[in-house]
Amino acid sequence: MELTIKIAIPKEMMTRQAADIAQRMSGFESRVLLKRQNMTVNAKSLMGVLSAGLSDGQAVTIVAEGEDEAQAVCELSRMLGA
């Protein structure tokens, strides 16, 4: 399952926000990725989320594969402000 959204966070991704995303996504069985431009990162990895350099107004694609993919995509899109 894929969903492209526009990020709505007030400033560049802070460590605390990235840690929250990685922690919540780790609770899902599905593989969860974030794609931005030519970069793909694991949304369950703090370093991956931080390295994506997410900021307000950017487009990002959430990709999830697995049993709970719909829930993972929904939760991550909510966390990114979509």
N, C-alpha and C positions, 0 to 999 in steps of 0.2 A: 504494500500500500504506500502511495506517495501523496504528499500534499505540499504545495508551494505556498508560502505565506510571506507577508511583509512583517518584519520584526517591529515591535512597538515597545522598546525599552528606552528609558530616559537618557542613557549615556552608554559608553562602551561597556561590554559585559564585565561585570565585576567578579572577583574570585568567589564571593559568597553566592552569587546567583548561579555561576557555573557549577559550583559544588552542589547546590540544591538540585539542579538539572541532572547532573551525573548520578546523584544519590537516588532520585525518584525514578529515573530511567532504569537503574540497576534492578529495581523491583519487578520489572517486566521480563517475561521469558523471551520475548521477541528480540531480534537484532534491531537496534535503532541507530540510524545514521543521520547526520546533518550534512547537506551538500550546499556549498556556496561557491559560485564561480567554478573554478577547477579543483576545489578542495573538498574532500569527503572525510569526515571525522566520526568517530564512535561517540554517540551521545551518552554512553555509560561511563566514559572516561573524562575525568576532570581536565587532564591535560589536552585531550581532544577538543573539548568544548572551548577551553581557553584559546587554543591555537586557531580556532575558526575565526576569531576576531569579530564576533557578532556585534553589531551596533544598530541603533535606531534607523528605520527606513530601508534597511537592506532586505533583499529577497533571499529566502533560504528554503530549501526543499527538505522536508522530513521524510525519511524512508524507513519503513518498518516491515520486517518479515517474521511471521510466526503466529502462534495461536492468539495472542492478545495484541496484535498489531494495531487494530482500530483504537483500542483504549490508549496505547502508547502514543500514537499520533495525536489523538485528541488532547491528552494531558500535556504533551510537549508544546503543541500549538498554543494552548492556554497559557503555559508558562512563559512563552516568548511574546505574549501579548496580542496574539491574533484574535 
